[in-house]
Amino acid sequence: MKARALALLPALLASVCAWAAPRETVSLDGAWEVRIDPPDDAAKAHPKEAKWFPARVPGSVQQDLIAAGRVPDPFKGINEAPIQWAGLTSWQFRRVIEVTPAMPARDHVELVFDGLDTFASVSLNGKQLLATDNAHRRWRVDAKAALKPGRNELIVRIASPIGTLQPMVLAEPNPLPGEYDSAFGDEPKGKQTSPYIRKPKYQYSWDWGPRLVNIGLWRPVRIEAWDEARIDGFRVDQEALNDAEARLVARWRIIASAPAKVTLRARVTGPNGRQVEVSRIAALVAGENWVSAPLTVANPQRWWPAGYGAQPLYDVEATLDTNGTIEDRVTQRIGLRTTEFIRKDGSFGFRINGVPIFAKGANLIPFDNFPSRVGEPQMRRILTSARDANMNMIRVWGGGYYLDDAFYRMADEMGLMIWQDFMFGGSITPPDAAFRENVRVEAEEQVERLQPHPSLVAWSGGNEVLSGWENWSDRKAFKRQIGADAQERIGTGMAVIFDRVLREAVTKNAPGTPYWPGSPSSDYDGPTDTDKDGDRHFWDVWSGSKPVERYLDSCPRFMSEYGFQAMPDLSTIRGFAGKGPLAIDSPVLKAHQKFLAGEGNVRLQLYLDQRLRKPKDFADLVYLTQVNQAQAIDMAARHHRGCRPVTLGSLYWQLNDTWPAISWASVDYDGQWKLLHYAARRFFAPQAIVAEHKDGLTRVALVSDATTPLAAEWRIRAFDMAGKPLGTKGAVVTLEPLRAQEVASIADAELFAGVDANASFAVAELLVDGRRVSRTIVERALPKDMVYPAPVLTTRWEGKRVTITAGSLARAVMLDFGDLAAQPSDDGFDLLAGESVTIDVRSDASAAALKRTVTLRTLGPQ
């Protein structure tokens, strides 16, 4: 096994025999070996894993154990517990490198680790080179002195993060408040190690994901060899942007081994192929050198968010050459745009290229509990789903990790604005200077890496750290326990991190990109997490068990979190739960429901009982949870849009899942759209109608994201359940640009003609150029109390295309394909009597199988 696994190494490194002046890299990704670190007591309990077995880099030991069949897949069934020991154990990773004499002859030979998770020590041929303590940083170390021709053994020892920190935490009388307690007894309640480590916090479990405390070389590893100088950093700053020109500054950070004279060049190639180039001759000193050169792009093309214009991008190449030989080069792709916060009298929002943009979108959590297996297709699928649902913003939540460059490149191309959290998930931060310095290096590195991307329109300090410290009951109790002096020391330490260290990292490394201290926040202008100032996380609905109508009680300045759970697609459920009978309280479903420590399905049931009819079977239960979620978030999002310009953003929780789960996601782990995601495409439409019924009145508002006025028509029509018209209101209007406008407040008597609330409904519609662009249903009673008619649905299939016709009102029509994974082009829609809709179904299943298995579900009689 060992000889086969390492056979490629000599061939890989033989290519460096003729290395000359240019910097060269050799990837060390791929086949490694792993074993339990010999001093660890776990070797006695797991003797098989105390011997070397195959590993993959990038990766984690958990993935290696699964691949080797040593532990069951935690994503399947009830298999989270059997893998917990891996995160409590220290491990050794090994790779043997065959080196020719040419490599040590280079002036510099360095090992570069893009991610070590987390407490790692690196040794080469028995000589320790590096000790690490931050999974979010890149680590570079000189390996020349330890390298030798022939066989070299590279060992990376990674200690258990829990085992490393737990003695210190257990000795603390008042450990720092963290996030979620372990369900497996490896950490006592209230004594978490996660606040003290720079590592993805969601790995310690969240209320939507499992506890998988990864250990491994989780990002690429390589050898870099160079001689006189290398480019250590490069960026293009935008100093001014107008219709005539973009004034830019190219900035190099050069590391030189000795004084030298070099030529630096930067070339910018526009979308039309036109090039601009600048060069500088620089006299370098040994060590770090900063060199800059101005350049101007005439008639620049601005990058715009989706829905507001195109996304032109400029290719940049920067080189360093000595005596006519290019020693190093870097390439980037940039966009030209301005971004700023809208801040006046408590308001909070985004202005891009001078245009106020209403942020429509969702919160993104990590794509997987094992980051190294996330590929570009998975990221593209989620981002495309966001764009196709008329979103223009995604918040990258702070409890995960800084995503790969490919993610931001895709967002650049799609026009999706990125609100980027620094990686703080909610725990209180240690107040010591060493922790802050570790954070500073991490922040500056990550901001510099992501600076080129025009999609990244703001940095935020993290998730709920400041608001938790200010408002949460456990934090208040902690502050009482530790006393005023310790409270001041910890509070001051947080202020230094979030108001100075992180802010300065952005100002220094991404000038022109605004910084926000956290989410939610008021930027230290007053209390956090209120409707009056800054952004808001609203959890009275769902977490607080309040009725969904509470979403209508106020107009926040910017709603950056609100959410409602639903089950995933039935095909996704079968993928982790198997083929047996299922119920809402089945153990396997509770294992994949992390809210309330696995009891979150009780909350699902509570809201089902409040709002919807009884399910007839498990598949119908899945459908009803998705209807409930879609209707709740539809109500909230339309309300937020109708509150413009008081409200300037609506980002629901959450877009995606890290594993197959019952959660707040609108796209499940397998990529299946829940009914919420289809609803998002409707409530985030560029022009939309808002119709809210309250206290005997139906308020109608019209919303337009267009930057110019639009001629339109609105109408609202009421019917009884037999389809008889009861009342109509409407008008021809001009939609004001970038605004919401209230156009009517209609009394029930004017619209419903005295018919009982549960026996009537209204349809509100907005038309532009005679085409319906938005529709919503108005009901005065809860859906469970409505006397819906039998929908009398008929279908006509042509291949994988089906036309559905309703004989009478059909509410929330869902095409349910059971165990088959299928993606209809629309779902969860309403049909009035006599209306038809044609749906294309995307699936690997045959047309015959789709036709045979489909069930049409509605809120009406089953």
N, C-alpha and C positions, 0 to 999 in steps of 0.2 A: 504493500500500500504506500509506504513512505517514498520509495523510489519513483513510483508512478506519479504520485501527487506533486513531487518537486522536480519532475523531469524538465519542465519548461524553463526553469530558472537559468541554467547555463546559457541557453539560447537567447533568453531575454537580455542578459547582461553582457553577452559576447558582443552585442551591437555597440557597446560603448568603447570597444577597444580603440577605435580611431577617433575618439572624441577630440575635437579641436576647440576653438574659442567659443562657439555658441553654447548657450545653456542647453543641457539635455536632461530629459527626465526618463526614468524607467519605472513603470508601474509595478507595485508589489501587491496589487489586488489579485484575488483569485484563491488558489488552494493554499491553506495554512493547516496547522495542526493545533489542537487545544487539549488541555488536561486540567484537572484540579491542581491548584498550586500545592505542591507536596506538604508544606507545613499545615495546611488547612485540615481540620479534623473531619471535614466532609469526605475526605478520601477513604476513611474507614467505612462510612455508611454507603459509599458509592465506589467500590473498588474498580469497577469497569471504567468509570470516568476518570480514575486516577492515572490511566494510561492514555497516551496520545491517541486521539481519534480525529477524523477529518473536520476541518473548519473552513468557512468561507469569509473572505474580507472583501468589501465591507460586509458587516453582519454583526451578530451577537451570539453568545454561547447558547442562548435559548433557541435560536434558529438552528444551530448546529445539533443540539440535542434532539430537536424535532426531526431534522433531516436524517439523523442516525437511528431514529426509532427508539431513543432512550426515554423519551417522555411523550405522552399523547399531545396532539394539537390542542392548545387551550382555546382555540376558536370554535372547536367542535364539542357539542354536548356539554357536560359538566366537568371540564378538564382544567380549570384554572388552578386548583390546589396542587396537583402533582408537580407543577413546574416551579413552585415557589422556592424550593431549596436552591435553585440555580442562582437567584439573585442574592442569596445569603452566603454564597461561597466565593472564594477567591480563585482565580483561574490564571493559567499561563497559556499564551499563544506563541507559536513558534513558526519561523520560516527560515529555511536554509538558502543562502545566497552564494552562488558560485561567481567569483570576481576574477577578471583578467587583470594583468598588471597595469593596463591602461587607465582603469578607473581611479586608483589611488594617486595616479600621476596628476590628476586635475588639482587646481589650487584649492577648490572647495568641493567636498562631497557631503551632502546633507540629507538626513532623513526628514521627510515632511509627512505629518499625520493631520489630515483634515478633520478628524474627530476621534478622540479617545474617551471612552465612557467607563469611568470617569477618573478614579484614583489609579493611575497607571504608572509603572516604572518600566523604562525601556533600556535594555542592555544589548550590546553587540559584542560577541565573543567574550562574554563574561564581564565586560566593562559597562557599568551603568552610565547612561548618557543623559537621561531625562526622567523627571518625575512630574506628573500632571495632576491637576485638580479642577478641571473645567471641561465639560463635554461640549460646550458651545464655542470653544476656541480651536484655532489651528495651531499646531505645535511644530516647530522647526528646530533641529539640533545638528550640530556639526558631528559627522561620523567619520571623518577622514582618519583621525588618529587611531580609531579602533578597527578600521577596515584593513583587510589584508588580502593579497592575491590568494585565490583558491576558495576553500570552503569557509563561509562565515555564518554564524548562527545568531539570528535575531530573535530575542525573547521579549515579549511584552507581558508583564504581569499586571493584572487588573484586580484590585482588591474589592471585596464586597462593599458597596457604599453604605449599606446598613451596618454591617459589622465594623466598619471603620469608625463611624460616627456614634454608634449607639452607646458606648461607654461614657462618652462625654455628655450625651443627652440625658442618660439615666441619672447622671450625677447632678444635673441641674435641678434645683428645687422648682423652678418655673421655666420649663422649656418654651421656646418661641412657638406661638400658635401656627399651625400648618394648614393643610387642606383637608384631606380625607384619611381617616384612620384605616389601618389595615384590617381586613376581614379575616386574616389568617393567624393572628396572634404573634406574629414576629416582631411587632412593636406594640408596647402597651398603649392603651387609649390615651390620647393627649400628649404622647411623648414621641413625636415624629422626628425622624432625621432629615426629612426633605427640606426644611427651611434652611439648612446649613450647607447645602451643596448646590453647585451650578450644574444642573443636570435636568433633562426634560421632566417636568413635574408630573405630567399625566401618567408616567410609567408607574407611579405609586398608587394609581387608581384614581378615577374621577366618578362623577355620578352618571357617566355614560360609557365608561371603559374599564377594562380589567387591570389588575395589579400584575405588571410584568416589568420588573426592575432590571432592565437590560444591562448586560455587561459585554463589552466587545470593542473592536476597532470598527466603528459604525460608519465611517466615511473613508474615502480613498486614502491609500498610503503609497508613497513613491520615494525614489531616490532622485535628487537633483544635483547635478554637477556643473560647476561654472568656474571661470577663471578670474578675470579682472573685475567685472562688475555685473550686476543683474538689476532688473527692474523689480523693486519690492512692492511698489504701489503706483497706480496711475489713475487719474480721473480727469474729466472735463467739467469744469465749473461754468455755469451760465451766469454771466454778469449782467446782461441786459437782453431783452427780447422785444422787438417790435416788428411791424410789417416789413420794414426795409432791411433789417439785419438782426442777426443774433451775435452778440459779442461774447466770445468764449475764451477760457483760459485752460490750456493743457498743463497738467501738473504731474511731474514724475517724482517718485521717491526712489533714489538709487542707492544701493549698497555697494560700496567699492572696497576692494581689499588693500588698495594702495592709491596714492595720488595718480590721477590719469586725466587725459583730455579726451572727451568723447563727443560724438554728435548725436543729438536727440531729435527725432522727427515724429510728427503727428500728422496723420492724413485723415480727413473727414470726407466720407463719400455720401452724398445725399440720395434720397429716394429716386431722383431723376438721373443719377450717375455722375452728377457734377461733383468735382473734388476741390477741396481746399487743403493746403499743406503748409506746415510751419516747421522750421528747424532751428535748433540752438546748439552752439558749441559751448560745452560746459567743462570747467576745470574742477574735477572731483577731488575731494579729500578722502582719506581712509575713513570708512564708517558710513553714516547716513548723510545723504545729500538731497536737498529739495531743489528742483529746477522747474521753472514755469515759462510758458510762451503763449502770447495772445494770438487768437485767430478769429476771423469774422466770416460768418455764413450769410451771404446775401439772399434776400427774399426767402426767409426761412419758412418751412412748413411746420405748423404747430401740431403737436400730439393732442388728441381730444379723448375724453371719456366716451364710452359706447353711447350712442344716441345723440351725440353732439358734433360729430365730425369724424374725420379719418384718423388713422394712427400711423403717420409717416415716421420712419425710423432712420437714423443716420449711423453708418458703420464707421468705426474709428480704429485705426491701427497706429500703435506707438512703437517705435524701435529705438534701440541703443546700439550704436556701432563704434568700433575702435579701428582706426586705420583701414576703413573701408569694409570691415567685416561686421555683419550684424551679430552681436552677441546675445541679444535678447529682444523679444517682441511680445506685446500683448494686444488683444483685440477686444473691442466692446461694441455694443449697440446702444445708442442713446436716443432720447426723444427731447424735443424742445417744447417746453411748456412752463407756465408759472403756476404755482399753487400756494394758497394762503388760507388761513382760517377766517371765517366770518365771526367776529366777536364784537358785539355792541349790546349793552344793557342785558347781558346774560345769554345772548344768542350764541349758537355754535353751529358751524357748518363749513362747507368747502367752496372756495372760489377758484376755478381753474381757468387760466387765460382770461381772467376778468369776469367770467360768467359764474353766477351762483348756481351750483349743481345740487339738486336734491339727491341725497345718497340713498339708493335703493339696493338692498342686498342682504347678506347674511354673514354670520360668523363661521370661520373655517377652523376646525380643529385638525390635528395631524391626520394624514391619510391612512395611517396604519400604526399599530403598536410596535411594529418592527420597521423603522424608517428606511433601512437599507434596501428593502424589497419594493419600495415605491418607485415605479418607473414613470417615464414621461406619459405613456398612454393613460395611466390611471389619473395623473394630474390633469391631463388635457380633457379627459371625460368629465371631470368635476367642473373645471373652469368653463368648458363649453356648455354644460348644463346651466351654469350660472348666467352666462351671456344669453342663452336661449330663453331664459326666464325673465328677460328684460332687466337683469341686474346691472348695475354699473360700479358697485363697490363690494369688496370682500374685506372683512377684518380678520387678519391672521392673529388668532388668540394667543395670549402670552403664556399658557401653560405647556406649550409643546417645544418646538425647536425652530430655529431659523431655516427656512426651506431652501431647497437647492435653487441655483440660478435658473434652471429650466422653468421653474414655476413662474418666476417674474418675467422671463422672456415671453412666455405664453400670455401672461396678463398684459404686457406691453402690446402684443399683437392684437389682442381682443378688445383693448380699451377698457379693461377692468381696473378701476382704482383700487389700490391696496392700502388699507390702514394697517400698519405693521406695529404690533406690540413688541417691546423687548420681552425677553423670556422670564417673566415673573407671573406666576399663576395665582397668587393670592396669599401666600404665607408671608409672615412678618420677616423682614430681612435682618441678619445679624448686624450689630452696630460697629464692628471692628474695622479698622483701617485696611487690613489685609483683604477682607472680603470686598470692600469697595474698590480696591485697586484691581482685584481680579475682574470685577464687573466692568471697570473702566476699559481694560484691555479688550475684553470681549466685545463691549459696545462699539468701540472705535473700529475694531476689525470688521464687525458685521455691517456697520453703517457704510464703511468704505467699500465693502464688497458689493453692497446693493445700491450704492449711490447712482450708478448709470441708468437705472430703470425709471422711465417716466411714469410708470404705473404706480410706483410707491410715492403716494402723495402726502403721507404723514407718518411720523413715528410717535408711538405712545409708550409711556413708561411701563405698562404692564396691566394685568387684570386684577382689579378689586383689592389691591394692596392698601391704597390710601383710604378708600371708602370703607373697607373692612375695619381698618384701624380706628376710623372715626365712628362707625355706626353699628358694628356687629356686637352682639351681646357677649360672645366668648372673648372678644378682644377687650371689651370694657371690663370684664371680670379679671382678665389678665393684668390690665393696667392697675386695677385696685390691689391686686396681690403683690405686684412688684414694687409699688410705692412711687412717689413723685420723681425721685432722682433717676431711678432706672427707666421710668417711663420717658423722662426727658431725653435720656441718652439714646434710647431706641428710636424715639420719634425724630430726634435730630439726625440720627444716622440715616433714616429713611428719607428725610428731606434732602440730605446731601446727595443721596443716590438719585432720587427722582427729580429734584429741582436743579441739580447742578451737574453731577457726573454724566447722566444720560443726556441732559439738554446740551451740554458742551460737546458731547460726542457727535450729536447731530449737527450743531452749528459749525463745528470744525470740519467735519468730514462730508457733509451734504448741505452746504450752504444753499438757502432757498427752499429747503424742505422744512415745514413747520414741525414743532414738537409739542406734545400734549403729555402731562405728567402721569396719566394713567387713565383707565376706563373702569368706572365713571370718574369724572373729574370736573372741577370748575377752574382749573389752573391756579389754585390757591386764592381765588377771588371770593370764596365763601364756602358754605357747606357743600358737600359732595352728594351726588345721587339725588337730586331734586329736579322737579319740572322747571324751576326758574332759571337755572344756570348750567351751562355745559351739557355733557351727555348723561344719559340715564340708563340704568339697568332695572327693569320693572319685572318683578317676580311675584307680585300679589296674586296674579293668575298663575295657576299651576302650583308653584312651590307653596304659595299661601292659601291655596284651595278656594280662592275667591271666584265668583262667577266671571265668565269671559266678558260680560258687559262692562266690567271695570276698566277695560281698555278704552272705553269711550269717555271716561271721567275727566280727562285733562289733555292738554296739548304740551307735551314735553318739548324742550329745545332740540334734542337729538336723541332718538331712542336707539341705543347701540346694543341692547340685549333685551329680548322678551321671547318667550317660547312656550311650546305646548307639545307634548309627546304623542307619538303614534307607533303602532307596530310596523315593522318593515313589510315588504312584499312577501306573500306567502311562499314564493319560490326561495327567497332568501331564508325564511324561517326553516323551511325543510332542509336547507343546506346545512344548518347547524343543529337542528333538533331531530332530524330523522323522520321516518315515515309513520311513526305511531300516533295514536290519538293525543290531542292537545287541548288544554283548557287554559284560561287566563292565569291560573295558579299552578300550572305544571312546573315541576322543579327546574326543568331545562330552560323554561321561559324566565323564571325568577333569576336563574344564573346569568342570563343575558340582559337583565334589567338592573341597572346599578343605582337608580334613584332610590333613596330611602333604604340603602343597604340591601337591595333586592326586593323590597316590598313596594316598589313604585307602581306595580300593576294595580294595586289598590286605588291609587290616584286615577289611573286610567278608568277604572270601574266607576269611581265617584263621578267623574265628568260624564261618562256614558249615562249613568243613572239620572244625572241632572238634565241632560239635553236630548238624548236620542232614544229611539225605540229599542226594544230588547233584541239581541242577536238570535238568529235561529240556529246557528252552528258556529264552529270556530272560524271558518273562512269569512262568515258574515261579521263576526267580532272584529277581525282584522280590518275589514272594510269600514266598519263604523268608527274605529279609532282613527282611521285616516280621514274620514269625513269630519270628525270632531276637530282634529288638528287643523285641517284646511280652513274650516269655517272660523275658528278662533283667530288664526293669524291673518286671514282675509279681513276680518273685522278690524283688527288692530292696524294693519298696514294701510288700509284705505283711510282710516281715521287719521293716521299720521300725515298722509298725503293731503287730506282735506284741511289739515291745520296749517299748511304752508301759508305765509312765510314764518309763522312762529316756530313750527317744526321744520327742520331742514334735513332730516335723515331718519331712515327706518331700516335697521339691520336685525333681522330675526335670528334667533338661536335655534338650530344651527344648520349649516349646509350639508355636512357629511358625517360619516362615522369612521371610527378607527378600527372597528371590528363589527361582526354581525350582531346587532343589538336592537333592543327596544329603546328608542331615544327620541330626542327632539329633531333629528335630522330630517331634511326634506328629500335627500337622496341617500338611499341606504348603502351599506358597505359593498354590495354587489353592483352598485351603480343604477339600481332601479329607482325611478322617480316615484315617490309617494304622491298622493293626491295634492298635498300641499305644494309641491313643486309646480304642478300644472296650474294650481290656483295663483302661484306667484307670477306666472307669465301673464295672468289676467290682471291681478291687482297692481303689478308694476308696469303695466302698459304705458306707453308714452303719453297717451291721453286716457283719462279714466273718469268714471262717474262714481261718486260716493253718495250713498243713500242710507241714512241712519234713522231708525225709528226710536223715539223716546218721548214719553209723557204725552202720547196722543198726537204727536207731530212727526212727519217725515221730512228731515232736512236733506236737501239735495245740494251737492257741491260738485263743481267740475274742475278737473286738474289737467294742466298741460305742462309738459317738459319742453315744449318747443320754444325757441328763442324769438319767434315772430308770432303775431296774432294769427289765429286760425278761425275760419268760418265753420260753425258747427250747429248741430241741433240736438237738444235733449228732450227726452220724453219719459214719462212714467205712467204705466197702465196697470190698473187693478183688475183682478178677475176673481170669480168664485171658483170652486174646485171643478165645476163642470166646464170651465172655460168661458163663462158668460162675462162680458166686459162690465165693469162697475164704475170706473171713472178714469179720466185721462187728464194729465197736465203736461205742458211742454212749451218750448219756445225755440226760435232761432237765436243764436248767440254768437258773439265773437269771443273765443277763448283767449284770455290774456296770457302773454308769454310768461313762463317761469313762475306761475302762480296757481293758487286754488281760489275759486270764486264761488260764493254761495249764491244760488240762483232761485231757491224756493224753500219755503217751510210750509208744508201742506197738512192741514188738519185731517184726521181720519174721516170725518163726515164728508169732506170734499172728495175723497178718493175711494173709500170703501163702501159708501152708500149704506151704512148700517149693518153690513153683513158681519157675522161673528169673526173674531180674530183668527180662530183656528180653521175657518172655512174659506179664507180668502188670502190673497197674496198680491204683490205688485212686482212689476218688472221695470227697472230703471235702466235706460239705455242712452248712450252717447253716440252720435253719428257724425262723421266727417266725410264730406263729399258723397253723402248718401250711403256710406258704408258704416255698418256698426263696428265701433272700435272698442266699446266697453259695455258690459252688462252686469247687473247685480240684482239679486232677488231680495225683496223686502218682505219680512214676515213679522207679524205682531205677537205671535205666540212662539214658544219653544218648539223646535222640530218634533219632539216626542208627542206634543199635543196637537199637532196639525193633522187634519183629516185628509191626508193625501189620497188622491184616487189611484186605482190600479193604473200603472203607466202604459200598459199595452204596447210594449216595444217589439218591433219586428226588425229583422236583419236581412241584408242582401250582401253576399260575399263575392268578391272577384279576386282570386288569389289571396294575398295578405292585406287586402283592402276591404273594409266592411262599411256599409251604409246602414245607420240605425235611424229608425223613424218612430216617433212617439205618438200614440193615440190620444194621450192626455198628458198632463203635467208629469214630468219625470225629473225628480230632484237628485242631484249628485250621482249621475250615472257613472258607474265604474265597470270597465271591462276586466273581469277577473279570470285569469287563465290558470288558476290553481297552482300546481307545482311547476308549470312551465314558466320560464323566464321570458317575458315579452314586454315590449315598450310601445304602447299605443302613442300615436301622434297627439292625441288629446285624451283627457280622462277627468272624471269628476265633474262633468259639465251638466248644465240644466237644459232640458228641452221642453218647450211649450207644445200644446196639442197641435199635431200636424207638422211639426218641425222635424227636419232630418239633418244628420251630420255624417260626413264620410271620414273614416279614420284609417290611417295606414298603420300597420303593426310591424314593428321590427323585432325579429326573433330568429334564433337558429332552428326553431321548430318548423315543421312543414305547415303549409297553408291548411291542409286537412286536419292536422293536429290542433291548430289554433281554433278552427271552426268547431271541432268536436269538443274542446275543453272549455270554451268560453262560457262564463255566466255573467249576465248583465244584472248588476246590483243597483238598487236605488233606495231612497228613504221611504218609498211608498210600500204598500202591501206586498209581501213576498209570496 
